[in-house]
Amino acid sequence: MKNDWPELTQQPIQHIDATPDEDYALRILRAYRENCNVMWSVSSDKDLENPLFEMMNQHNIDRAKILDKAIELLQANKGK
């Protein structure tokens, strides 16, 4: 069976340390944030562009911005 999916830029994080401590929520957000760096390797060749993969990559960029803000807020409020 042929796989028509492009390569990923890195492997996603599938497991995190779930120790129930004060850093647990940050570990979850940081893992999700790191997974935003997992992109589909799409070609810049106009004949090989795929709007679906480009959209999924853009959604990862958009999610990363939201998660960056949430992580910043949680870090700023840590220990208060």
N, C-alpha and C positions, 0 to 999 in steps of 0.2 A: 504494500500500500504506500503510495507516494504522499509525502508530507509537503504541502504547498505553503506552510507557514514559514515566514522568514525567521532568521536567527534572532535571539535576544541579545541585548548588549551585556547582560549579566544575569546570573541566576537569582530568582527571588528568594527572600527569607521566608521560610515556611514555619519556623518554630522560634519562639522566644522564651526566655527565662520567665516563668510565671510565678516566681516566688512572691508571695503577697507581702510586699513591703512598700515603703513610700515612693519608690522609683518605678513601681509596676506600670502605672499609667504612662509614664514617660517612655518606658521600654516599648510599650505597644505602639505609641505614636511614632517613635523613632523607627521602628521596624516597618510600619506602613509607609513612613516617609522615604526610607531607603528603597522600598519596593517601587516608589515612583520613579526611581532611576532605571528601572528595568524597561527598556524601550525595544520596540521592534526595529530591527535593522532594515530600513527601507532605502531603496536606491534613489540617488538624485537624477538618475537617467529617466527622462520623461516617459519613455516607453515602459518602464517598470514601476512607476509610481502607483501606489494603491491608496485611495482616499480613506478606506477603512482603517488601515494601519496608521496612517498619518493622524486620523482623528483620535485613535486610541492613545497614541503618543502625546498628542496635545492634551488629552484628558489627564494623563499622568502629570504633565507640567502644571495644569490647573490645580490638581489635587495637592501637589507638592507645595504650592503657594499657601493653600489653606492650612495644611499640616504644619508648615513652618511657623505660621502665626499662632496656632494652637500650642505648639511646643514652646515657643517663646513666652506665651502667657503662663503656661504651667510652670516653666522654670522660674519665672519672675515671682510667682506666688508660692513656690516651694519653701517650706520652712516658716511661713507666716502663721 
